[in-house]
Amino acid sequence: MAKEELLTLEGQIDEIFPDGRFGVMLENDHRIIAYTAGKMRKFRIRSVVGDRVRVEMTPYDLSKGRIVFRERGPGGGPPGPHSGKRRH
């Protein structure tokens, strides 16, 4: 098995831990601990309880994963009042 072979599964965030990790319940009723990928952290993509996410996992440790995509849900409307303003 090559190093690049990752499992990609979908699930839902059901718990947020204080150290930047999330409890994710996968579609196959398996619960894992996941952290956000670097690009999501870089672009400050926030995740909350109830968000549908795509998780990458290595076949060697099926209890941990990395959140690589957050699906837009009903709460993903237009940006807030401060997002368009620039600071000088």
DSSP file (Angstrom, degrees, kcal/mol; ACC not computed):
  #  RESIDUE AA STRUCTURE BP1 BP2  ACC     N-H-->O    O-->H-N    N-H-->O    O-->H-N    TCO  KAPPA ALPHA  PHI   PSI    X-CA   Y-CA   Z-CA
    1    1 A M              0   0    0      0, 0.0     2,-0.0     0, 0.0     0, 0.0   0.000 360.0 360.0 360.0 128.6    0.0    0.0    0.0
    2    2 A A    >   -     0   0    0      1,-0.1     3,-1.1     2,-0.0     0, 0.0  -0.309 360.0-118.2 -76.8 159.9    1.5    3.3   -1.0
    3    3 A K  T 3  S+     0   0    0      1,-0.2    -1,-0.1    55,-0.0     0, 0.0   0.823 110.7  59.2 -65.8 -31.4    1.9    6.3    1.3
    4    4 A E  T 3  S+     0   0    0      2,-0.0     2,-1.0    54,-0.0    -1,-0.2   0.540  75.3 108.1 -79.1  -6.1   -0.5    8.5   -0.8
    5    5 A E    <   +     0   0    0     -3,-1.1     2,-0.3     2,-0.0    -1,-0.0  -0.615  47.2 170.6 -79.5 104.6   -3.5    6.1   -0.5
    6    6 A L        -     0   0    0     -2,-1.0     2,-0.5    52,-0.1    52,-0.2  -0.846  33.0-125.1-112.7 149.7   -5.9    7.9    1.8
    7    7 A L  E     -A   57   0A   0     50,-3.3    50,-2.8    -2,-0.3     2,-0.6  -0.808  21.2-157.8 -90.3 131.5   -9.4    7.1    2.7
    8    8 A T  E     +A   56   0A   0     -2,-0.5     2,-0.3    48,-0.2    48,-0.2  -0.954  21.2 166.4-113.3 118.8  -11.9    9.9    2.1
    9    9 A L  E     -A   55   0A   0     46,-2.8    46,-3.5    -2,-0.6     2,-0.3  -0.862  28.0-129.1-128.1 160.9  -15.1    9.7    4.0
   10   10 A E  E     +A   54   0A   0     -2,-0.3    17,-2.0    44,-0.2     2,-0.3  -0.850  37.0 142.5-111.9 149.9  -18.0   12.0    4.8
   11   11 A G  E     -AB  53  26A   0     42,-2.4    42,-2.4    -2,-0.3     2,-0.4  -0.881  41.4 -99.2-162.1-168.2  -19.4   12.8    8.2
   12   12 A Q  E     -AB  52  25A   0     13,-2.1    13,-2.8    -2,-0.3     2,-0.3  -0.995  31.1-116.8-134.8 136.0  -20.9   15.4   10.5
   13   13 A I  E     + B   0  24A   0     38,-2.3    37,-2.5    -2,-0.4    11,-0.2  -0.555  36.7 166.2 -71.4 128.3  -19.2   17.4   13.3
   14   14 A D  E     +     0   0A   0      9,-2.9     2,-0.3     1,-0.3    10,-0.2   0.474  61.5  25.2-121.3  -6.8  -20.8   16.5   16.6
   15   15 A E  E     - B   0  23A   0      8,-1.4     8,-3.0    33,-0.1     2,-0.5  -0.979  58.5-149.7-157.3 144.4  -18.3   18.0   19.1
   16   16 A I  E     - B   0  22A   0     -2,-0.3     6,-0.2     6,-0.2    33,-0.0  -0.974  15.6-154.6-117.3 127.6  -15.7   20.7   19.3
   17   17 A F    >   -     0   0    0      4,-2.6     3,-1.2    -2,-0.5     4,-0.3  -0.697  24.4-118.6 -98.5 154.0  -12.7   20.3   21.5
   18   18 A P  T 3  S+     0   0    0      0, 0.0    -1,-0.1     0, 0.0     4,-0.0   0.672 105.8  65.3 -68.4 -16.7  -10.7   23.3   22.9
   19   19 A D  T 3  S-     0   0    0      2,-0.1     3,-0.1     1,-0.0    -3,-0.0   0.188 124.1 -90.5 -93.9  19.3   -7.4   22.4   21.2
   20   20 A G  S <  S+     0   0    0     -3,-1.2    16,-0.6     1,-0.3     2,-0.2   0.617  90.4 120.1  87.3  13.2   -8.7   22.9   17.6
   21   21 A R  E     - C   0  35A   0     -4,-0.3    -4,-2.6    14,-0.2     2,-0.4  -0.679  47.3-147.9-107.2 165.6   -9.9   19.3   17.1
   22   22 A F  E     -BC  16  34A   0     12,-3.2    12,-3.0    -2,-0.2     2,-0.6  -0.967  14.7-129.4-133.8 146.1  -13.3   18.1   16.3
   23   23 A G  E     -BC  15  33A   0     -8,-3.0    -9,-2.9    -2,-0.4    -8,-1.4  -0.871  33.3-168.1 -90.6 124.6  -15.4   15.0   17.1
   24   24 A V  E     -BC  13  32A   0      8,-2.6     8,-2.6    -2,-0.6     2,-0.7  -0.963  16.8-151.7-121.5 128.6  -16.8   13.7   13.7
   25   25 A M  E     -BC  12  31A   0    -13,-2.8   -13,-2.1    -2,-0.5     6,-0.2  -0.887  24.0-145.8 -96.7 114.3  -19.5   11.0   13.3
   26   26 A L  E >   -B   11   0A   0      4,-2.7     3,-1.6    -2,-0.7   -15,-0.3  -0.247  25.0-105.5 -76.1 166.5  -18.9    9.3   10.0
   27   27 A E  T 3  S+     0   0    0    -17,-2.0   -16,-0.1     1,-0.3    -1,-0.1   0.760 120.3  59.9 -64.3 -24.5  -21.7    8.0    7.8
   28   28 A N  T 3  S-     0   0    0    -18,-0.2    -1,-0.3     2,-0.2     3,-0.1   0.145 121.7-105.8 -90.6  21.4  -20.8    4.5    8.8
   29   29 A D  S <  S+     0   0    0     -3,-1.6     2,-0.5     1,-0.2    -2,-0.1   0.772  78.3 135.2  61.1  31.1  -21.5    5.3   12.5
   30   30 A H        -     0   0    0     -4,-0.1    -4,-2.7     2,-0.0     2,-0.4  -0.937  46.5-144.2-107.4 130.8  -17.8    5.4   13.4
   31   31 A R  E     +C   25   0A   0     -2,-0.5     2,-0.3    -6,-0.2    -6,-0.2  -0.822  24.4 172.2-101.4 132.1  -16.6    8.3   15.5
   32   32 A I  E     -C   24   0A   0     -8,-2.6    -8,-2.6    -2,-0.4     2,-0.5  -0.833  33.8-118.2-130.1 168.2  -13.2    9.8   15.0
   33   33 A I  E     -Cd  23  64A   0     30,-2.1    32,-1.7    -2,-0.3     2,-0.3  -0.941  39.9-179.9-105.3 128.8  -11.2   12.8   16.2
   34   34 A A  E     -Cd  22  65A   0    -12,-3.0   -12,-3.2    -2,-0.5     2,-0.3  -0.930  17.9-156.0-132.6 154.2  -10.2   15.2   13.3
   35   35 A Y  E     -Cd  21  66A   0     30,-1.6    32,-3.3    -2,-0.3     2,-0.2  -0.851  34.1 -95.5-122.2 162.5   -8.3   18.4   12.9
   36   36 A T  E     - d   0  67A   0    -16,-0.6    32,-0.2    -2,-0.3     5,-0.0  -0.524  40.1-113.3 -81.0 145.0   -8.6   21.0   10.2
   37   37 A A     >  -     0   0    0     30,-2.2     4,-1.9    -2,-0.2     5,-0.2  -0.241  30.2-105.0 -70.2 163.2   -6.3   20.9    7.2
   38   38 A G  H  > S+     0   0    0      1,-0.2     4,-2.8     2,-0.2     5,-0.1   0.866 118.7  52.4 -60.4 -41.0   -3.7   23.6    6.6
   39   39 A K  H  > S+     0   0    0      2,-0.2     4,-2.3     1,-0.2    -1,-0.2   0.888 108.9  50.7 -65.1 -37.9   -5.6   25.3    3.7
   40   40 A M  H  4>S+     0   0    0     27,-0.2     5,-2.7     1,-0.2    -1,-0.2   0.887 113.7  45.3 -66.7 -36.7   -8.8   25.5    5.9
   41   41 A R  H ><5S+     0   0    0     -4,-1.9     3,-1.0     3,-0.2    -2,-0.2   0.900 111.3  53.2 -69.9 -40.6   -6.7   27.1    8.7
   42   42 A K  H 3<5S+     0   0    0     -4,-2.8    -2,-0.2     1,-0.3    -1,-0.2   0.903 115.1  39.0 -61.9 -43.6   -5.0   29.4    6.3
   43   43 A F  T 3<5S-     0   0    0     -4,-2.3    -1,-0.3    -5,-0.1    -2,-0.2   0.283 111.3-121.1 -93.4  10.6   -8.2   30.8    4.8
   44   44 A R  T < 5 +     0   0    0     -3,-1.0     2,-0.7     1,-0.2    -3,-0.2   0.884  41.9 177.8  53.9  48.8   -9.9   30.8    8.2
   45   45 A I      < -     0   0    0     -5,-2.7     2,-0.3    -6,-0.1    -1,-0.2  -0.751  18.5-147.1 -82.6 115.9  -12.8   28.5    7.3
   46   46 A R        -     0   0    0     -2,-0.7     2,-0.4    24,-0.0    -5,-0.0  -0.597  10.6-160.1 -89.1 144.9  -14.7   28.0   10.5
   47   47 A S        -     0   0    0     -2,-0.3     2,-0.3     4,-0.0   -11,-0.0  -0.973   9.1-175.5-124.3 140.2  -16.6   24.8   11.4
   48   48 A V    >   -     0   0    0     -2,-0.4     3,-1.9   -35,-0.0   -35,-0.3  -0.814  42.0 -70.9-128.0 168.5  -19.4   24.4   13.9
   49   49 A V  T 3  S+     0   0    0     -2,-0.3   -35,-0.2     1,-0.2     3,-0.1  -0.384 119.5  30.5 -60.8 132.1  -21.4   21.5   15.3
   50   50 A G  T 3  S+     0   0    0    -37,-2.5    -1,-0.2     1,-0.3     2,-0.1   0.239  84.3 135.3 102.3 -11.7  -23.7   20.1   12.6
   51   51 A D    <   -     0   0    0     -3,-1.9   -38,-2.3   -38,-0.1     2,-0.4  -0.456  55.4-127.5 -70.4 140.1  -21.5   20.9    9.6
   52   52 A R  E     -A   12   0A   0     19,-0.4    19,-2.5   -40,-0.2     2,-0.3  -0.765  38.1-179.2 -84.1 131.7  -21.1   18.2    7.0
   53   53 A V  E     -AE  11  70A   0    -42,-2.4   -42,-2.4    -2,-0.4     2,-0.5  -0.903  30.3-129.9-133.7 158.6  -17.4   17.6    6.3
   54   54 A R  E     -AE  10  69A   0     15,-2.6    14,-2.5    -2,-0.3    15,-1.2  -0.950  29.9-162.7-107.9 129.7  -15.1   15.5    4.2
   55   55 A V  E     -AE   9  67A   0    -46,-3.5   -46,-2.8    -2,-0.5     2,-0.4  -0.930  11.2-150.7-120.4 134.3  -12.4   13.7    6.1
   56   56 A E  E     -AE   8  66A   0     10,-2.8    10,-2.4    -2,-0.4     2,-0.3  -0.877  22.0-180.0-100.6 135.7   -9.2   12.1    4.9
   57   57 A M  E     -A    7   0A   0    -50,-2.8   -50,-3.3    -2,-0.4     8,-0.1  -0.965  26.4-125.8-133.8 149.9   -7.8    9.2    6.9
   58   58 A T    >   -     0   0    0      3,-0.5     3,-0.8     6,-0.4     6,-0.2  -0.715  22.6-128.4 -88.3 146.1   -4.8    7.0    6.7
   59   59 A P  T 3  S+     0   0    0      0, 0.0     3,-0.2     0, 0.0    -1,-0.1   0.634 104.2  66.0 -69.4 -10.3   -5.6    3.2    6.7
   60   60 A Y  T 3  S+     0   0    0      1,-0.3     2,-0.4     2,-0.0    -3,-0.0   0.789 110.9  28.1 -82.6 -28.5   -3.0    2.8    9.5
   61   61 A D    X   +     0   0    0     -3,-0.8     3,-0.9     3,-0.1    -3,-0.5  -0.864  62.2 178.6-136.1 100.6   -5.0    4.7   12.2
   62   62 A L  T 3  S+     0   0    0     -2,-0.4    -1,-0.1    -3,-0.2     3,-0.0   0.225  74.1  68.8 -88.9  15.1   -8.7    4.7   11.7
   63   63 A S  T 3  S+     0   0    0    -31,-0.1   -30,-2.1     1,-0.0     2,-0.3   0.483  97.5  51.7-107.4  -5.7   -9.4    6.7   14.8
   64   64 A K  E <   +d   33   0A   0     -3,-0.9    -6,-0.4   -32,-0.2     2,-0.3  -0.919  60.9 161.8-130.5 155.6   -8.0   10.0   13.6
   65   65 A G  E     -d   34   0A   0    -32,-1.7   -30,-1.6    -2,-0.3     2,-0.4  -0.949  33.0-113.3-159.5 178.9   -8.4   12.1   10.5
   66   66 A R  E     -dE  35  56A   0    -10,-2.4   -10,-2.8    -2,-0.3     2,-0.6  -0.991  25.3-131.7-127.1 126.6   -8.0   15.5    8.8
   67   67 A I  E     +dE  36  55A   0    -32,-3.3   -30,-2.2    -2,-0.4   -12,-0.2  -0.672  32.5 167.3 -78.1 120.1  -11.0   17.7    7.7
   68   68 A V  E     +     0   0A   0    -14,-2.5     2,-0.3    -2,-0.6   -13,-0.2   0.569  60.5  25.1-111.3 -13.4  -10.3   18.8    4.1
   69   69 A F  E     - E   0  54A   0    -15,-1.2   -15,-2.6     2,-0.0     2,-0.5  -0.970  55.3-158.8-155.5 135.3  -13.7   20.2    3.1
   70   70 A R  E     - E   0  53A   0     -2,-0.3   -17,-0.2   -17,-0.2     2,-0.2  -0.973  24.0-135.0-114.7 122.3  -16.7   21.7    4.8
   71   71 A E        -     0   0    0    -19,-2.5   -19,-0.4    -2,-0.5     2,-0.3  -0.496  26.4-108.1 -75.4 142.4  -19.9   21.7    2.8
   72   72 A R        -     0   0    0     -2,-0.2    -1,-0.1   -21,-0.1     5,-0.0  -0.553  43.9-172.0 -71.5 128.7  -21.9   24.8    2.8
   73   73 A G    >   -     0   0    0     -2,-0.3     3,-1.6     4,-0.0   -22,-0.1  -0.292  44.4 -74.6-107.8-167.0  -25.0   24.4    4.9
   74   74 A P  T 3  S+     0   0    0      0, 0.0     3,-0.1     0, 0.0    -2,-0.1   0.723 127.6  58.1 -65.4 -20.5  -28.1   26.5    5.5
   75   75 A G  T 3  S+     0   0    0      1,-0.2     2,-0.9     2,-0.1    -3,-0.0   0.383  78.4  95.6 -89.5   4.5  -26.1   28.9    7.7
   76   76 A G    <   +     0   0    0     -3,-1.6    -1,-0.2     3,-0.0    -4,-0.0  -0.284  55.3 138.6 -92.9  51.0  -23.6   29.8    4.9
   77   77 A G        -     0   0    0     -2,-0.9     3,-0.1     1,-0.2    -2,-0.1   0.262  60.9 -37.5 -76.4-156.7  -25.4   33.0    3.7
   78   78 A P  S    S-     0   0    0      0, 0.0    -1,-0.2     0, 0.0     0, 0.0  -0.238  77.6 -87.0 -65.3 157.3  -23.8   36.3    2.7
   79   79 A P        -     0   0    0      0, 0.0     5,-0.0     0, 0.0    -3,-0.0  -0.166  50.0 -96.6 -64.5 160.2  -20.8   37.6    4.6
   80   80 A G    >   -     0   0    0     -3,-0.1     3,-0.9     1,-0.1     4,-0.4  -0.009  40.1 -92.2 -70.7 178.5  -21.3   39.6    7.8
   81   81 A P  T 3  S+     0   0    0      0, 0.0     3,-0.2     0, 0.0     4,-0.2   0.722 121.3  48.1 -68.7 -22.5  -21.2   43.4    8.0
   82   82 A H  T 3  S+     0   0    0      1,-0.2     3,-0.5     2,-0.1    -2,-0.0   0.529  88.6  82.2 -95.9  -6.1  -17.5   43.6    8.8
   83   83 A S  S <  S+     0   0    0     -3,-0.9    -1,-0.2     1,-0.2    -3,-0.0   0.780  92.6  46.6 -75.1 -24.7  -16.1   41.3    6.1
   84   84 A G  S    S+     0   0    0     -4,-0.4     2,-0.3    -3,-0.2    -1,-0.2   0.598  92.3  95.6 -90.9 -11.0  -16.1   44.0    3.3
   85   85 A K        -     0   0    0     -3,-0.5     2,-0.4    -4,-0.2    -3,-0.0  -0.591  61.6-149.8 -85.6 140.9  -14.5   46.8    5.3
   86   86 A R        -     0   0    0     -2,-0.3     2,-0.4     2,-0.0    -2,-0.1  -0.832  11.2-130.2-107.2 147.4  -10.8   47.4    5.1
   87   87 A R              0   0    0     -2,-0.4     0, 0.0     1,-0.1     0, 0.0  -0.789 360.0 360.0 -96.0 139.2   -8.7   48.7    7.9
   88   88 A H              0   0    0     -2,-0.4    -1,-0.1     0, 0.0    -2,-0.0   0.376 360.0 360.0-111.8 360.0   -6.3   51.6    7.1
